[in-house]
Each structure stands twice: as structure tokens, then as C-alpha cells.
């Protein structure tokens, strides 16, 4: 999917976002079964909404960006963790089992 992008650092994040005012970012753990479920929900939603931008980072591989996200958002680190940004501000977030395709749909509706 063209709208599903792995970002590894702040420069890649800025490049992936470009001029987009609204985008999603998932902090994913490659070793956590709860994160695997969140990944599935996120990917399902992304596949149905090609006009939206979906970014992800892998906390074990992209540790510096993962840490920076806590500073940028002011929201304590959790994993998995999903953010929706609007105009460079988090306007919705969820973690763990609350990351659901349905919750994302309800937020955007």
C-alpha cells in the first residue's frame, strides 16, 4: 500500500507527512502479541482508506523516534500506541487493545 509507510527517524517522518494535515502513526512492537492484533486492525483500516496517510515505527528498531514521539506529543510511551495528527497536534490516540478498526472509523466519522 502506497499510503502505509515505515518511518525510522524524524526526517523520514517529516518527509512522509509532507503537506498532509491529517495522518496516523502507529508505534508497533515486533515482539508483542497485543501489538500484532493492533497491527492487523491498523492495516485493515489503512487498506480501506487509501486517501489517508498511515505511518508506523517499530519500537525495537526505531527507538530514537519512538522516544521522540513521547516528547513531541506529551503522551507517555506505550506500545502498541496509535496517534492521529491534525495540523501537527495529536487529536486522538489509543493504546493496546483499544486500537481497533471500528474506533478509528468512529473517530473519523
N, C-alpha and C positions, 0 to 999 in steps of 0.2 A: 504494500500500500504506500502510495506516494505521500500521504498525509501522516504517516506513522514513522517518526524519526527518533533514532537514538542520539542523545546529546551527551557528551562526555565532559564538557567544561563550559564556562560562562561564554566564551567566544562562540562555541557551537550553538549554544542556546540562543544567543542574540542573532546569529545568522539564520537559524531555523525559524525564529519568530518573525524576523524581517519587519514588515509594517503591520503585521497582524495585531489587531487589538484584543482578540479573544483566542485563547488556546488552553489546552490541557497539558498537564505534566504529571506523570506517574513516577514515583520513587519505588522501584521494584527490587526485591531481594531474590537473588537467583537460588537461594537455598531454603526458602520458607514456603511451606505448603499453603499458607494463607495468602501469601503474595502470588502464588501460582493461580489461585482462584481469582484474585483481583485482576491479574494479567488477562485471564480469559474474559472476564466481564468488560475490561477496558478495550481489548482487541475486538470484541463483538460490537461494542458501541461504535468504535472507530470505523469498522468495516461498513456500517450502515450510514455513516455521516462523512462522506468524502470531502465535503466543503469545509469541515473543521480541521484544525491542526492538533495533532496528538504527538506529544513528545514523551520520552521516557529516559530515565537513567537507571543504571544498575548500581545499587549502593556499594556492593563489594568492589566493583571496578571503577566507579566514578565517585570515589569517596570525597574528593575535594568539592565537587559540585553539590553533592548531597549535603555536606556540611554548610556550604554557602547558601543553600536554599532555606535553611533554618534562619540564617541571618537576614536574608532578603525578605522572607515572609513574616518573620517574627513568630512563627508557629513551630513548636517543639518537634524535633525529628521523631518520626515513627516510620515503620516500614512493614507493609506497603503503605504508601500515602499518596493521595491524589489531590491535585490542585487544579482549579480553573482560574485563569487570569483574565481580567478585563482592564485594559488601559494600565498595564503594569502593576496591578494590585490583585491580590487574591480575593475573589468574591464568593468562593465556595471551596470547601475541602472536606475530605473524608479519609479515614484510615481503616485498615484491617478489613473486617467483614462488612463494613458499611460501604465499601467500594462495589457498587452494583450498577449494571447497565440501567436498570429502572430508576435508580436515584439520579443518575446523570440525565436521563430523559426528563424527569420531573423538574430538575433544576433549569434546564434549557427551555422547557415549555413556556 
